[in-house]
Amino acid sequence: MKSRRPPGAPAGGTEQQILDAAHAVFVRRGTSGARMQDIAAEAGVNQALLHYYFRSKERLSEAVFRRAAAQLLPRVIEAMASELSIEDKVARVVELELDHLLRVPYLPGYIISELTHHAERVRQLITTLTGTSPEDVRPRVADTLRRQIDARVRAGTMRPIMPDQFIVNLMSLCIFPFAARPMLMAMLGMDQRGFDTFIETRRQDLPAFFLKALRP
């Protein structure tokens, strides 16, 4: 028996098609700037189908936000909580962050905007993506980092730094160029190709820069 689909729905994965279109529109314009008719046009469907599959703009926004963060957050948490050496951990996070953000440069601005206007999504997001609450994720990451940092401090090869400062400093150095991309491109006179070259250079330089700052 053939499955039924709503009138006007194209054959194939309509829900995924709508989600892909919504992702493109929301990430470019943010939730407040996105309109359902723009998403329908991007997806090539009528607006009634958006409501059929997602009921409201808010539910569609939540689905897009979960997907956007799911592309990066679990792997970064895994790297931070792993037993990789400090050097390998820094290199891995830089690689994950820059590789992904080059593909979706609007993502940091979008996520920051969403969390500013929907602070409750942080808890929902972490729980959904990791299967545990923020209270469970935090010690898993911080305890591993604290143990590794303390060992380096005792050996005299690293200055003391709190795990939360370590994490925020590293993530900020990766994310800021993308969050401030239009401003940086204007200030530094870069086109898109120039910005991509700038990020590739940063990929090579950033791990050593970050680790050097931790030396005693």
Protein Blocks (a to p, Z undefined) as FASTA:
>chain_A
ZZdddehiagdjfklmmmmmmmmmmmmnojmlpcfklmmmmnopafklmmmmnopaklmm
mmmmmmmmmmmmmmmmmmmmmmbdfklmmmmmmmmmmmmmmmmmmlmmmmmmmmmmmmml
mmmmmmmmnopafklmmmmmmmmmmmmmmmmmmnopaccddfklmmmmmmmmmmmmmmmm
mmmmmmnopafklmmmmmmmmmmmmmmmmmmmmpZZ
